[in-house]
Amino acid sequence: MKNNLILVILTIGFTVMQMSAQAQTYEIQGRILDDTTSEPLPGATVYDNANYNGTATDLEGRFRLANLKPGKTVLAISYLGYETVEKEVNMPADDNTVVDIRLSPQDKVLTEVIIMGSFEGQQRALNQQRAADNIKNIVSADLIGKFPDKNVAEALQRLPGVNIARDKGEGSTVSIRGTPQHFTNISINGEQLASVQQSGTRTEALDLIPADQLGSIEVTKALTSDMDGDAVGGNINLRTPTARANKLQIRSDAGLGFNDLSGKLNYIGKLQLSQRFFADAGNPRGRLGLLASGSYYGNNNSEDRMDATWSGVRRPVEMVNESLIMPEDFQFRKTENKRTRVGTTFTVDYKVKNHEIIFNYMYNYREDDDTRNRLRFDFNRSNSEWITHDSMRNGRIRRDINLWNEIKSNHNFNLEGTHTLSSWVLDWGLFYTNSRRDHTSTRGDFSLDGVTIVADNSRGIMDEVPQLRPVYPLDIKNPLLLNDFRRYEEDMETTDASNMVGKFNVRKDYIFSDYSGNFKFGGKARSVTNDKFRNNRVLSFFDPNQILNREEAFAHVARNTEPVDFLHGRYEYGPRVDKEKFLHYMDTYRRLLVEADDSWDAERLSKNDTYDARENVYAAYLMNRVQLKKFLLITGLRYEYNDVNYNAFDVKRSGTNVVATPISGGTNYGYLLPSVHVKYGLDQLTNIRLAYTHSYGKPNFVDIVPFINYDADAARLFIGNTDLKPSLSKNIDLMFEKYDRGGGIISAGFFYKEMNRFQFTRIVPSLTEDYPGFPQTAGFEFRQEQNGERAIVYGFELNFMQKMDFLPGALKGISTYLNYTFTGSDASTQDRSNMRLPGQAMHTGNAALSWDYKGFSSKASLNYNGAYIRSVASNENDDIMQDDRFQLDLNLSQRITKKISLYAEFVNITNSPSRQYQGYKHQVSRLAYFGWWTRFGITYRL
């Protein structure tokens, strides 16, 4: 590490001395504004016509163009949808002056369509994307609002190359370009968000963050050296908004919604206030900006779900005289969920000439309060036997209730400064984020053992939804069928995570021959923590005086009604547990609860899921940017060093004896990450981009902690892997972009990633010999996260946005939005070759058609998520696959006055289900319906 840092520092010092010796140059500053509304135009390009020395405006429409030579210079200013303007400046007379340049919409007749319609946000995003140095997609807040997307994950699914997973019907986790989810960084204002996912993954679920609290979303697919290098898939940066006008601006929304599966209402509210103060000649919009925003979303929804586990080992079937792959269980779940999501953001920024300081605080909160009922058929009891394909004896039927509550909260503090001193620019930042997850679960389990179970439909157990029931005269709908209250369980989990960052960047502008450029270097220190604690308890009734009749316990807590139209009418669920009756029953007889006979299992679960992790990351980089006429060349080198320490438990079980011994582990590693970016501007509207970069992907926290789960009776050995290495990736990206002056784009891109040591879960159903260090484990089931040998990911993206302004009359307001991504992969492990990477969907795409006319706006959108592997086994027949899925949504809005609009949203109109299968499509492992949503509301803008 020391030698690499010395090399970087010496290189920086030598280069800076060379740059400091350059000849005298000049600069000009200013703002690019809409001529009609005086709104800033972010992403407008400002170029020196003579040598293509240029820059782009920031989110406030401001620009700073340095490296201007003495004499007359003609500046060309362009912005999609607006007329191009040329302005002459004279140096040194105009040196360091501040100018406002106003642009007029290209087509005055279409002003209302452009400004009030869905292309307003699209134009802003496309202009910033066109001006960017590297390959990225940008989504503005205005464009997010044109889709019915209430959280960040759902907003991201509209972009090319992005695939999402869902939780409770909402978009949740995100992956980019076929890479695993934890290979994508999630950042707020440029710094990584701390994750408290239950699964222990590094990437936080984005259903935590309301989409309406953001100013924009940037998805970077080719990293530059001034960005964190641990993002093989890419980086998603969530930018918070700032105040833009020197008069009070108010944005408010209020609405109600309805979910057809739950039959209940949803509630929506948002208020944003912003204003700038202390205007002067240098800052006509005001030196001080204040913005405060908050939103609330209360969603009462429901989920109908079927889960199944298929055995990895063939089992004998009596009547067919052969062994077959048969299910171990089927579960039918009815979940009633109340989800509450709250987001707030507060931003203060202060600007004076050549100096800017900005502070942002963001708070995110999400609570899930679930009542989950489950009907379960167990086929894998010790004395269970399959009679035919569709019937078995000595099974178990269970009904249980789980009162499940999860609260996630996240605090983000960000302080940044930028200071311009002649041809030098210094920026610095301090960032702290803390996330917490609190989870509680209370579960009661009622059962009947020794049952003969049949699948009563034409395809039997192989049907997508088998009609399982006990044989006559037993009736699955009889509340007295279940004769034992077998188990009561309480579970508590707490996860705390933080990320504390200090950073600085220094940029030096220079002239080399006739070419302008800048050299940049910087450093960063990050301290990351992730701590998890679990306390699981398993209790049973001790009732020597027979105070309660356990055989009739279920009848005392059963609800009077059963679910209607369960699984879209494909299964009759029967009675379920009533939440209030169950809580009353447990309060009445709680004094009879004692530790259950299998309480040792609770101790094992608790210790296996308790750990703490510490990571310290140090980084330094240097980067050079030079404009060679139409060529932009960026080269860079970044070094990142990681020091990692973990604590967990070595858990061994023999019989009912569980011994948990604290153990520790740690590692350190460092990587040099070179990058080269080339951008060639064929003209002001056409770019060709090429990038070659190195990056790496860290293992998930839960996979690298040194836990040991040794269960002699269950013949099971699950162990953590402190030797698990990060995945190293070499990346090639090529992109062609053709923009339309009216605000459209046609683009095509190719990407290729070659990864060494990618991570996967190795599952061995039965060890052929003792595992090293663990005698007498031959025949045990074994699981461990390990490094694969090599993997490649490749594919292409197509993107098309077009406003049909060539059509006559009102049809000019029609716009189309299409994108498609193809992704392939080829990976090899110790056990398998030519396999797909987990999370890699071969096909993803979006299609949207919108129409804006005067005050009316409409958009119909179709999203397609292709099939991908959720988890990898040692045999492809045991892989869990997520099936492909379409979702159709519709937005309508009508402006009533200049300040007030009404809107309607329709989500998942076709009630598209989520489906998973194990190995083969007929081995369905999950089928879930969430229903459709409608939302109606009013917006106010001042």
N, C-alpha and C positions, 0 to 999 in steps of 0.2 A: 504493500500500500504506500509506504513512505517514498519509495523510489518513483512510483507513478505520479504521486502528487508533486514531488520536486520537479519532475520532467514537465508537467503541465504548468507549474508556476514559472519556471525558467522560460518556457516558450511564450507565455503571456508577457513576461517582462521584456523580452527581446522584441516582440512584435509591437508592443505599445511604444517602445522607444523609436522604432522605425516610423510608426504612424504620426508621432508627435512632430516629426521633422517635415511634414508636408507643407505645401505652399498655402498662402492665405486664401480662404474661401468665404462665401457669404451664405445667408439663409433667409427664407421668408416664411412667415406663419400666417394662418388665417382659418376661416371657416367656409364650408360649402353648405349653402342653404337652399331650401325650396323657395322659389320666387314668390309663390302665392301664399304659402302658410308660414314661411320663415322657419319651418322645421329643419333640423340638421339632417344631412344626408350621409350616413355612415357608409364607408366602403367606396366613396368616390375616389377616383384616381387623379393625381396631379403629376404631370410629367413635363420635363424639359424636352421640348421637341428636338433639340439638337443632338442629345446623347442618351435619351431615354432614362436619365436620372429621374427617379420618381418616388412617390410615396402614396399612401392612402389615408383617408380620414378615419378618425376613431369613432366611437359610438356617439360622441357629441358633435360630429361633423368637423372636428378640428384637424388641421394638418401642420406639419413642419417639414419643409423641404430644404435640406442642407446641401453643401458642396456645389453651390452656384458660383460660376466664374465671373470675373469683372465684365461689364458691358451689358448689352441687351440680351434678354432671354425671353422666349415665348413659351408660356406654360399652357399645356392642353389639359382641360378638366372634363372628365366624362363620368356619367352615371347612367345606369340602365334605366330606360324610360324617360330620359331627359335629353334636351339638346346639348351637344358638345360645345364648350366655350373655350376660346383662346384669350389669354391675358398676357400683355407685355410688361415685363419688369426690367429695371435698370440697376445694375450693381456698380458701385456700392451705395448709390443714392437710396435704394429701397431696402438696404440691408436691415434685417431684424424688424421690419415693419409687419403689422397685422392687418390683413385685408379680409373683407367678406366678399365672397363670390356667389352670386345667385344664379340658379339654373331653372329653366322653365320646362314643364312637361312637354314631351315630344309632340303629343297630340292634344291640343286644347279641348277638343270635343270630348275626349275620353277622360278628362281630368277627374270627373266624379267617379267613374268606374275604377280608375287607378287608385285614387286616394281612399275611397270608401270601401272598395272591394277587397277580396282576399289576396290580390296581387300586391297590396301595400307592403305587408310583412315579407312576402316572397321577394320583392325587389330589394329590400334592405339586406336580407340574408344573401341573395345572389351577388350583390355588389361587394359585400365583404368577402365572400367566397372567391370571387373573381380576382380581387386584389391580394389575396393571401399568398404568402411565399411558398407554402407547402400544401399537400393534399388534405383537404378537410371539407366537411359539410357543416353548414351553419343554419340553424333554425331560429328565427326571431320570435319574440313573444307574440307579435301580431299573427304570425302564421300558426303558432301553437293554438291560439284562440279560435282558429277557423276549423279545427277538428274537435270532436267531443272527447278530448284526452285530458283527464283530470290529474294524472300523475306523470312523472318524467318518463318512465318506461314506455307508456303508451304513446307519448309524443315521439319517442325515438324510433318506434316501430315503423314510422312513415319514411325513414331514410334508407337509401340503398346500403346493403351489406349488413344490416342490423337485424338480429333475431332475438325474440323475447320469450321468456317462460311466464306462465300466469299463476296467480295465487288468488283463490276466491273470485275468479272471473276477471280480475284486474291484471294488467301487465305488471311484472315484478322484477325479474333479473334480466340482464342484457348480455349478449355476446356479439362480437364484431368479426365478420369475415371468417366464420367457421372455427374460431378458436374457443377454448374453454372460457367460461364466464370469468374466472379469476385471473385471466390474462388481459382483462380490460380494466383500466384505471377509471375510477369515478372521482372527479375533482369538483370542488366549489371554489370559484375564483382562482383556479390554477393549482390548488393544493388538494391532496388526496383526502377523501372522506373516510373516517374510521368506520369499520364494519362490525356489527354485532349480530350477524346472521346465526340462527340456531345451528346450521350445518357447519359453522366455523370457517366458511369461505371468506376470502379477503375482500370480495366485492359486495357492497351493500345493496340490498333490494331497493329499487327506485320507486316502489309504491309508498315509500316513506315521505317523499318530497312532492308537494303540490306543484304542478306545472305552472300555475298562474303566479307563482312567486319569483319567476325568473325573468331576466331581461333577454337572454338568448341561451342557446345550447350550441356548443362547438364539438364536433366529432372529428378528431384528428386521426388520420389513418397512416400517416408517415411522419414519425417523430423527428423534430430537430434537436440539436444537442443541448439547447437550453431547457429541455423538458425532461421529466423523470423517465428513466430508461426501462423501468419494469412494467412495460405495457406492450406485449407482443401483438395483441389484437388492435389496440389503439387507446386513445384517451378521450373520455367524455368530460367536457368542462362545462359546468353549470355556472353561468354568469348572472349575478344579481343586478337589478336595475339601479340607475342613478337618476336624480332629478335633471330635467332637460329644459324647463321653461322658467322665465322669471315672473310668471303669474301662477297662481294656485291651480294645480291640475288634480282632478278627482276622477278616479275610476272605481265604480262599484257594481257588483253583481249580486242578485238575489234570486233564488229559484227553488223549485220543488221537483222531485223526481219520483219514479215508481219502478219497482222491480217486479216482474210478473211472477217469478218463482216464489218470492217471499210474500207478495201481495201487500208490501209495506212501502211507505214513503221514504224518500231521500231528501236531504236538505243541503243547500249550497249558499254560501255567502262570501263576499270578498269586498274589501275596501282598501284603496291605495291613495295616499295623499303625497304630493311632491311639489316643491317650489325652490327656485333659486333666488338668492338675495345679494345685495351690494354690487349692483352692476356698475361698471365703469368703462372707460374707453378700451382698455385692454381685455375686459371680460364683459361684453355687452349683455350677456345672458345672466351674469351674476357670478361673483367669486365663490359664494357659499351655496351648496346644494343640500337639501334635506329631503329624504324620502322615507316614508313609513308605510308598510303594507301588511295586511293580514288576510287569511282566508280560512274558511271552515267548510268541511265536507262530511256529512253524516250519511252513511250508506247502510241501509237495512237490506241485506241481500240473503240469498240462500244457495245451497249447493246440493244437488243430488248426485251421488257418486257410488260407483262400484269398483272395488279393488280385488285383485286376485294374485296369489303367489303360486307359481308353477315350479314343481320340483326340478332340481338339476340332476336328479338320479332317477332312473326308471324304477317303477314299482310294479309288482306282479298283479295282474288282473285275472281273477279266478276263472271266469267263463270263457275267456279267449285264449287261455294258456300261453300268455306271453307278458313281458314287462313293457310298460308304456310310460311316457311322461304324463303325469297326472297332477292336478292342482293340490296344493297343500291347504289352501283355504280360499273362501270367497267371502267378501265383506260388502255389505250394502249400507251406505252412510247417508243420513239426512242431517245437514248442518244448517243452522240458523245463525247468521253472522250479523253483528252490528259493528261496522267499521267507522271509526272517527279519525279524521285527518285534519290537523291544524298546522298552518305554516305562517311564520312572520319573518319579515326582514326590515332592517333599519339601516340606512346608509347616510353618512355625512361625508361630503367631499369639499375640499377647499382648494381653489386654484388662483394663483397669481402668475404673472409672466414667468415662464420657464420653471415653475415649481407647482407640484400638485401632491396633495395628501388625501387619502381616502380611507375611511373606516366603515366596515360592514359587520353587522351582527345578523345571523340567520338562525332561526329556531324551527325545528321540524318535530312533529309529534304524530304518532299513529297508534291507535288502540284497536285491537280485535277482541271482541267479546263474543265467544262462540258457545252455542249449545249443540253438541254433536251426538246424535243417536246412531247406533250401529247395530246391525243384525249380522252375525258372523256364523259361518259354517266351517268347522275345523275338521279336516280329513286326515291329519297327520298325527293322531294320537298313537300311543305305543301299541295298542291292540287294534288299530283301524285296519280294515281290509277292503279293497275294491272288488266288487262282485262282477260288474260289467263296466263298460265305458261310462255309464250314466247312473250308477248306484254303488253305494258302499255301506258297510256296517260298522258299528261302534264309533260313530262320529260324535261330535259335540255341536250343539246349537247354543249360541250366546246372544244376548242383547245387553248392550251397555250404554251408559251415558257418560260424556266427558264435558265438564264445564271448564272451558279453556279460555284463559285470558292472557293476552300478550300486549305489553306496552313498550314501544320504542320511542326514544327521544334523542334529539341531536342538537347540540349547540355549536355554532361556528363563529369564531372571532377572527377578523382579518384586518390588518393595518398595513397599508402600502404607501410608498412615496416615490415620486419621480422628479428628478432635478436635472435641468439642462444647463450646462456651463460651456458656452461657445460650442465647440465641436464634440464635447463630451456629454454623455447622458448616463446618469446613475439612477438606478431604481433598486429599491429594497423592500422587504416584506417580512412581517411577523404573522404567524398563523397558528391558531389552536382550535382543535375540534375535539369534542367529547361526545360519545354515543353510549347509550345504555339500553339494555333490554331486560325487562322483568317479565317473567312468565310463571303463571301458576296453573295447575291442572288438578281437578278433582274428578275421579272416575269410579263409578259403581258398575259391577259386572254380575249379571244373572245368567245361569246356564242350566242345561240339561245334557247329561252324558249318556253314552251307550245307545245312540239313535241311529237307525237306518235312514239314510238320506238319498233322495233320488232327484234327478234333473228331468223335469216333466215337460219337455218340448221336443220338437222334431230333431234338432241337432244335439240335444242333450247337453253335456258338459262343455262341448265345443261351441255352443251358441254364444254370441256376443253377450247376451244377458240370459244365462240359464235360469229356468224356473225351478229353483231349489226348494225342497220342502221335505218334512219328515213323512214316512209312510203312514197310510191310514191305520188306525183311527186318530193318530196324533194330528193336531191342527195348528199350523204355524201362526194363526191369528188368535189362538186361545191364550189369554193373559195368564192362565194357570199352567200353561205348558212348562214353563221354566221353574224348576223346583229347588234352586239353590242360589242364594246370594253369596257367590263364591269369593269375591275380592273387592276391597275398597282401597283405592290408591290416591295418594297426594304427592304432587310433584312441584318442585320450585326450582327455577333456574334464574341466574343473574349473570349478565355479561356486560363488562365495562371495557371500552376501547377509547384510545386517544391518539392524536397525532399532533405533535408540536414542531413547528418549522421556523427556522430563520434562514434568510437568503439574501443575496445581493447580486446585481448584474451591472456591468460597466460596458458602455458602448462608445466607441471612438469613430466618428465619421472621417473619411479621408478621400483624397483624389489620387488616383494612380494613372499616370499618363492622361488620357482623355476619359477615363472611366471612374465613376463614383462608387463608393462602397462604404462599409463599416465593419469594424472588428469588435467582437463582443466576447467577454469572459465573465465568469461568475462562480459562485459557490453556494452550497446549501447544506444544512444539517437538519436531520429529522430524527425525532424520538417517538417510537410507536409502541403502544402497549395494547395487549388484548388479554383480559382475565375472565375466566368463566368458573362459576360455582354452581353445583347441582346438589339438591337434597331430595331424594326420592324415598317415600315410605309406602310400605304395603301392609295393610291391616286386615283383620278378619274379626268376626264376632265370637266372643267367648260367652256362652249363654247356658251355663249349667242348670239354671232354674227355668229354662224354656219360657222366658218372658216374651220373646217374639217367635213367630212361626216363619222360618226362613223359606219354607216351601211355598208360601203365599206372598213373599216379599214383593215380587214383581207386580202382582195384581194391585198392591197398595200404592205403587208409584206410577202405574201406567196412565197415559193420557187417554182421555175419552174419545179422541179422534185419531185417525191414522193419516199419513201423508197422502195428498191427492195428486194423481198424475205423476207418481214417482218415476224417475228416469224416463221422462217424456212418455209416461203411460206403459212402460215396458216391464214393470214388476210391481206386484202388490206387496207393500212393505209390511203391513200388519201393525200391531200396537207398538208404541214407543214410550220411553220414559218421560214423564212430565217433570220439568226442572223444579218447579216450586214444591211439588209433592215429594220429590227425591230429597231436596234440602230439608224439608220438614221431617221426613223419616229419619235422616241422619242426625239431625239435632235431637230428636226424641231418644234415639238409642245409641248415641255416641259413647256413652259411658261403658258400653259393652265391647268397645273396640280394643283389641290388643295386637301386638306384633304378629303378623301371619307366619305360618310355617316356612314360607319361602321369602321371608324378609331379608335373608342374605342376598337375594337377587337385587333388592333395592340398594343395599350398600355397594354392591358391585357396580350397578349403574351409576350411582352418585360419584364414586371415586374415578371411574373411567371417563367421566365427562367433566372433571374438574381440572383446570390447568391455568397457568399464567405464562404469558409470552412477552418478551422485551426485544425490540429491534432498534438499533442505532444505525442510521444511514448517513454517510458523508459523500458529497459529490462536488466535483469541480469540472468545468468545461471551458473550451474556447471554440469560437465560431467566427467564420469570415463570410461576409456577404458582399458580392461585387456585381454591378450591372454592366455587362459587356454588350452594349447596344441592345439588341432584342433578347439577349441571353441574360438570365439571372442565375448566378452560380452561388450556392451556399455550401460550404464545407465545414465540418465540425468534428470535435472529438470530446467525448464525455467519459469521465471515470466515476464509478460508483462503488463504494465499499460498504458492506453490510456486516454488522456484528450482532449475532442472534443468540438469545438465551431463553430456555424454556424449563418449566417445572411441571411435573405431573405425578402419577402414581403407577407403581407396579402392582397390579391386582391379580392375586392368585386365589383360586377357589378349589377346594376339595370337599365334597359333600356339602354340608351347611356351614363349613368354615371358610371365611373370606379374610384374607390378609392383604392390606394395602400399605405398601412401603413407598415413601416419597423418593422420587428419582429426578435427576436434573440432566439437562443436555444443552448443547450449544454448538454453534459453528460460526465461521466467518468466511467471507468471499468477496472478491472485487473483480470488476469487469471494465475493460476499455471498450467503448461503444462509438465507433466512427459513423459518420453519416455524410452523404452527398445528395444535394437537391439541385435539380436543374429545371428552370422554367423558361420556356421560349414563347414569346408573344408574337404570333404570326401577324396579328393586328390588335387593336384595342379590345376586340371581342373574342379573340381566339387564343387559347393557351394550350401548349403541350408541356406536360410535367413528367419528370422522371426522378425517382428517388431510390437510393440504395442505403439501407440503415441496418444497424445491429440493435437488438433489444433482448430482454430476458423476462421470464415469467417466474415469479416466486411460488412455492407451494402454499397451500392453504394452512392457516394456523393449526387446525385440528389434525392435519396429516403429519406434521413434523414434531409435535410434542411427543416425548418419550413414554407414552402410556403402554401398559401391557395388560391385556385381558386374557388370562389363562383359566380356562374352565375345564377341569379334568372330566367331570361327569357329562357335560354336553359335548366333549371332544372338540373343543373350539379354541383357537389361538388367534387373537387379533392384536396386532402390535403397531405402535407408531414407528416412524422412521426418521431418526435424527440425522441420518446420512442422506436423506432425500435432497437432491440438488435442484437448483433452479434450471429451467429450460432456457437454452440459448437459441436465438433465432436470427437468421440472416433474411432480410426482407427486400424485395424488389417491387416497386410500384410504378405503373405507367398510366397516365391519364390524359385524355384529349377532351377539351371543353370548348364549345361554341355557344356564346351567349347571344341573345337577341336584344336589340336596343329597347324593345317593348317590355322586357322583363322575363324572358324565357331562357332555356338552356337545353342543349343536347350534349351529353357527355358519354364517354365510354372509357372504361379503365380496366387494367389487368393487374393482378397481384399474385405474388409468389412468396411463400415463407418456408424456409428450411429450418426445422427445429431439431436440436439434439437434446436428449435427456428429457423429453416431455413426460408429464406425470400421469399416471393411471392407477386404478385400484386393481391389484392382483388378487384374484379369488381362486383358491384351490379347494375344491369340494373334499378332497381326501389326500393328505400328504403321503407320498410313497415311502418316505423315510423321515427320521427324526429331523426337526428343524434345528439348525445349529444353535447351541446354547440352551435347547429345551428338550431334554431326554424324554423318551417314551411319548412322543407326539406323532408318530407315524399313524396315519388314519384320521388325524384331526382335520377339521375344516380350518383353512388358513386365509387370513385377509391382511393385506398391508398395501399402503400407497407406495408405489415404486416408480423408478425412472424407466421409461421406454428407451429404445435404442435410437430411433430416428423417425421423424414425421415430416411430411411436406403438406402444405395447404396451398391451393392455387384456385384461381377463378377469375371472373370478370364481372363488371357492373355496367349497366346501361341506365341512363337517366334522361328523362324528357319532360320538360315543362314548357307550355306554350299558351299564350293568350291569343285567341282566335280573332284578332282585331281586323282580319281581312274579310270577315263575314259582314253582311249588311245589317243596319239598324241595331236593334236591341241584342242581336246575336253576337255583337262585338264583345259582350261581357262574358262569353263562354271561355273557360280555361280548362286545360287538361294537365294531368300530372301522372306520369308513369315511371316506374323503375323496376328493374329486375336484376337479381344477383345470382350467379351460378358459382357454387363452391364445391371443390373436390378435395380429398385428402387421402394420404397413404401413410400408414403408421405401422411400426413393427415393435413387438415386445418379446420377452423371453418365450412366451407361449404362442403368440400369434403373429401373423404377417398380413399385409394388405388389408388392414382394418381401417375404419373411419375413426377420426378423432371424436371424443365426446363433445356434444354441442354443435357439431358441424352439420348444418342443414344444406342440402344440395341446391334447393331452390327457395328463394324468398322474393317477394314482390309486392308492389302497391299500385293501385289505379284509383284515380280520383277525377271526377268531373264536377266543375263548379260553374255557376252562372251568377253574375252580379249585374244588376240593372237598377240604376238610381238608388233607392234605399233598400232594395231587396237583395239578399245574398243566400245562395244555397250551395251545398257541397255533398255529393255522394261519394263515399270512399270504400274501397275494398282492400283488405290486407290479407296476404297469404304468407304463412309460416310453414316452411317445408319440414319434412320428417328429419329427426336427428336422434343420435344415441344419447340417452340420459346417463346411463352407467354401463361400464364395460366389464364383462366377466372373462374368465380364461377361455370360455367356449362361446362362440357367437350366438349359439342357440339360447344362451342365458342373458344376452344383452337386453337391457330395457330400452325400448324405442319409443320416442314421442312421435305420434303420427302427425301428418300435415293437417292444417286447419285454415279455413277461410273465415273472415269476419266482415260483415257489411254494416256500415254506419251511415247516418244521414244528419246533416246540420241545416237548419233554416233560421234566418233572421230577417227582421223588418225594422228599418229605422223609422221611428214615429216622428221625432224631431231631430235637430242637429245634435242633441245631447242624450236622447233616450231611444233605446232599441229593445225590441222583444225577440227572444230566441227560443228555438225548440231543438232538442237533440234526441236522436234515436240510436241506441248502441246495441250491437250484436242482434240485429233485427231478426235473423234466421235462427236464433238460439243455437249457434254452432257449438258442439261439444268439444271437450278436450279428451283425447284418446291415447292410451299407451298400450304397448304389447310386449311380450317377452319372447324374443327370438322369432316367432312366427305370428302372422297377423291374427290367426284364430286363437292364439293364447293371449287374450286380452288381459292386461294387468291393471288398467284403470280406464274408466269411462265416467266423465263428469259433465253435467249440465249446470249452467249458471243462470239461464233465462235471459230475457232482454230487458233493457232499461229505457226509460224515457225521462227527459228533463226539460222543464219549461221555466223561463225566467225573464228578468228584465235587467238591462244594463244602463248605467248612467255615466256619461263622460263629460267632464268640464275642462 
